Amino acid sequence: MMTRKFTVKRSQWLRGTGNAEVVDDHHASYLLNPVNGKMCCWGFYCLAAGAKKKDIRRVGDLNGLGGIVGLPNNNDEIDDPVVRASYAVNDSDNLDDHSRETVLKLMFSTLGIEVKFED
């Protein structure tokens, strides 16, 4: 992975939606939700790494992004247990935002990535 720093803008951050397989597309967790324009934490990473919004729209996880420069493109990175667990932390409806941010910062740091959260 080339980009090692990125920022999550809380006003555009899609989190705490619970199960990503919800029927209501407005609340579905995607890298970029096309209905409300919000992104999960990995959506912000993808844009920082050079992906275009059209590339991540309505994509549920990194598996759908092979071949985009700067993004994980092998199964070891995409299927890393920390990457997989970060989806669950981002989408959990059992965490407050402070706890979610703290856990995600730690998870991304184990991947060698610095994430900042801002308003």
C-alpha positions as CSV (number, residue, x, y, z in Angstrom):
1,M,0.0,0.0,0.0
2,M,1.5,3.3,-1.0
3,T,-0.5,5.9,0.9
4,R,0.3,5.8,4.6
5,K,-1.7,8.8,5.9
6,F,-5.2,9.8,5.4
7,T,-8.0,11.9,7.1
8,V,-11.5,10.9,7.8
9,K,-14.0,13.8,7.8
10,R,-16.6,13.1,10.4
11,S,-19.3,14.9,8.6
12,Q,-18.8,12.6,5.6
13,W,-18.1,9.4,7.5
14,L,-20.5,6.5,7.3
15,R,-20.3,4.5,10.5
16,G,-22.3,2.6,13.1
17,T,-24.7,1.2,10.5
18,G,-24.7,-2.3,12.0
19,N,-25.0,-5.0,9.4
20,A,-23.7,-3.9,6.0
21,E,-26.4,-6.0,4.3
22,V,-29.2,-3.7,5.2
23,V,-32.1,-3.3,2.8
24,D,-32.2,0.5,3.1
25,D,-29.5,1.8,0.7
26,H,-29.4,5.1,2.5
27,H,-27.8,3.3,5.5
28,A,-25.9,0.6,3.7
29,S,-22.1,0.7,4.5
30,Y,-20.1,1.1,1.3
31,L,-16.7,2.6,0.6
32,L,-18.9,5.3,-0.9
33,N,-22.6,5.2,-0.4
34,P,-24.2,6.6,-3.6
35,V,-27.4,7.7,-1.8
36,N,-26.0,9.9,0.9
37,G,-22.5,10.5,-0.3
38,K,-20.9,9.2,2.9
39,M,-17.9,6.9,3.1
40,C,-16.6,4.2,5.5
41,C,-13.1,4.7,6.8
42,W,-11.6,2.7,3.9
43,G,-13.4,4.9,1.4
44,F,-11.4,7.9,2.7
45,Y,-8.2,5.8,2.4
46,C,-9.0,4.8,-1.2
47,L,-9.5,8.4,-2.3
48,A,-6.3,9.4,-0.6
49,A,-4.5,6.6,-2.4
50,G,-5.7,7.8,-5.8
51,A,-9.0,6.1,-6.4
52,K,-11.8,8.0,-8.0
53,K,-15.2,8.3,-6.4
54,K,-16.7,6.3,-9.3
55,D,-14.3,3.5,-8.5
56,I,-15.5,3.1,-4.9
57,R,-19.2,3.9,-5.3
58,R,-21.5,1.1,-4.0
59,V,-18.4,-1.1,-3.3
60,G,-18.7,-3.0,0.0
61,D,-15.0,-3.6,0.7
62,L,-11.5,-3.7,-0.8
63,N,-12.1,-6.9,-2.6
64,G,-13.7,-5.0,-5.5
65,L,-10.8,-2.7,-6.1
66,G,-8.0,-4.8,-7.5
67,G,-5.7,-3.0,-10.0
68,I,-6.2,0.5,-8.8
69,V,-2.8,2.1,-8.2
70,G,-2.0,2.6,-4.6
71,L,-4.6,0.3,-3.2
72,P,-4.1,-3.2,-1.8
73,N,-4.1,-5.6,-4.8
74,N,-3.2,-8.9,-3.4
75,N,-5.2,-11.2,-1.2
76,D,-2.7,-11.0,1.7
77,E,-3.4,-7.3,2.1
78,I,-7.1,-7.3,1.3
79,D,-7.8,-10.4,3.5
80,D,-5.6,-9.3,6.4
81,P,-7.5,-10.0,9.6
82,V,-7.0,-6.4,10.8
83,V,-8.5,-5.1,7.5
84,R,-11.5,-7.4,7.9
85,A,-11.9,-6.5,11.6
86,S,-11.7,-2.8,10.7
87,Y,-14.9,-3.1,8.6
88,A,-16.7,-4.5,11.7
89,V,-15.4,-1.7,13.9
90,N,-16.4,0.9,11.4
91,D,-19.9,-0.5,11.1
92,S,-20.5,-1.6,14.7
93,D,-23.6,0.0,16.2
94,N,-22.3,-0.9,19.7
95,L,-19.4,1.7,19.8
96,D,-19.5,5.4,20.5
97,D,-17.5,7.5,18.1
98,H,-14.6,8.1,20.5
99,S,-14.1,4.4,21.1
100,R,-14.5,3.7,17.3
101,E,-11.9,6.2,16.4
102,T,-9.5,5.0,19.1
103,V,-9.8,1.4,17.9
104,L,-9.5,2.3,14.2
105,K,-6.4,4.4,14.8
106,L,-4.8,1.4,16.5
107,M,-5.9,-1.0,13.8
108,F,-4.6,1.2,11.0
109,S,-1.3,1.8,12.8
110,T,-0.7,-2.0,12.9
111,L,-1.0,-1.8,9.1
112,G,1.5,1.0,9.0
113,I,-1.2,3.6,8.2
114,E,-1.8,6.8,10.1
115,V,-5.4,8.0,10.2
116,K,-6.7,11.3,11.5
117,F,-10.3,12.1,12.3
118,E,-11.5,15.7,12.0
119,D,-14.7,17.7,11.9
